[in-house]
């Protein structure tokens, strides 16, 4: 979805479109688009946008006693009248949120050594300047979760930075608050996920200010912003199967796509396998079996 009638998005991301609703609110609409290697692919993953939205809504509700958030409502009937004609397009995949002045730092928490953290560790013996014990393997659980922020460069992959860089960007007090909240949310979420049979390897959060109050914003603890592993299959010492775009990335590597436009379409079996993983993550995390119709 790139437009709602005469409404045009104020921001079109790889996956979501954001619309201005008055001066104080935004409408987040999660599409079924999928990206890999910084390119939007030529196929949709049915229901992906609903999965991302419903998981975020689940976590916003579960975490509200720990941290406030920017959500106003996801109830279509409570949306402003101007959105009523688009109810069928918006149901299940949209959120009305307060506009926030965003903190320009990606707040990443890691409990396991994987992804860019593993690459950093191989080169430096630590992650984002945080020293770690020698001899850790890919996928190992860390002695304790760590805060490994990243700078938003808006041109592709975010760049890992050190805590001192966060202090320079936002000030010491805000930096400490971001670190504290990030690790507290991670601890609560990972404990819950483990009860549901999932390991939360790492995740990223975004925060912003609404009326001077720091709130959790954007998507939260979805398979697109987090690395979830099945606890039953956990075997450190290599890459772990995850609930994100693994099937897509694996396929693109197999066909030796050069990661330049045009981005290819995906075969039906890859679309189906990827959709099934997103649905499985939704079911395991929320305990719900069916997405909103």
Secondary structure, DSSP 4 states (H G I P E B T S, - for coil): --EETTEE-SEE-SSEEEEEETTTEEEEEE-SEEEETTEEEEEE-TTHHHHHHHHHHHHHHHHTTTS-B-EEE--GGGS-GGGGGGHHHHTTTEEEEE--EE-SEEEEEEEE--HHHHHHHHHHSEETTEE--TTPPTTPEEEEEEE--EE--SSSS-EE--HHHHHHHH-HHHHHHHHHHHHHHHHHHHHHHHHTTEEEEEEEEEEEEETTEEEEES--S-TTTEEEEEGGG---SS---BSSSHHHHHHHHHTT--S-SSPPP--HHHHHHHHHHHHHHHHHHH---S---
